[in-house]
């Protein structure tokens, strides 16, 4: 009887070890479609393919032990607003759908990482700007509903827009009015996530909210100086800033998936 009990204990330990090893070796593959504007695109970077925030996000994620293969598509386009992404405009949305369908590994978790709002907040210039916080909410909801309709199992993560200097003025006008408007968008994203918890649980998430203050505090170090109508302004991350922003997004995605 003692021998039988010892065998039972041995088999139980062996079973636990096998399952523990299996769990450690099981990794999740991810496909990510990044939706955004010039910041997502990598505007101003000499080698945006290597240094744009989405590339850095995926490089960070690839180092995590629970993650298998990470594949991505950078669908950031300079000057784009949430209005440009709306399906009815037929501007970027068809391209986004095509990008999401182009992944070879159809078993991977499909994630849409959305960072929109910088151009929406402008006083004038980009399409639809200025976009009120109410319209921003509705635009993001329409985009999200459309993505969920096309890819019912996908996950959508909203990355909060980052800070820009209050004298920002390039081909478009931003200034303090735009910066004030930009800061009304974060609460709208959180409100939208809360609304989706009831209708689409475990599919819509709030991603990074820390990068805004980080770049506000360290803009001269990590945002590129640009010359505008009202002097030197800061809007786009430089190479180091793009790496840091990518890490912020990566941490947010990892936190949500695990």
Secondary structure, 3 states (H helix, E strand, C coil): CHHHHHHHHHHHHHHHHHHHHHHHHCCEEEEEEEEECHHHHCCCCCCHHHHCHHHHHHHHHHCCCCEEEEEEEEEECCCCCHHHHCHHHCCCHHHHHHHHHCCCCCCCEEEEEEECCCCCCCCECCCCCCCCHHHHHHHHHHHHHHHHHHCCCCEEEECCCCCCCCCCECCCECHHHHHHHHCCHHHHHHHHHHHHHHHCCCCEEECCCCHHHHHHHCHHHHEEEEEECCEEEEEEECHHHHHHHHHHHHHHHHHHHC
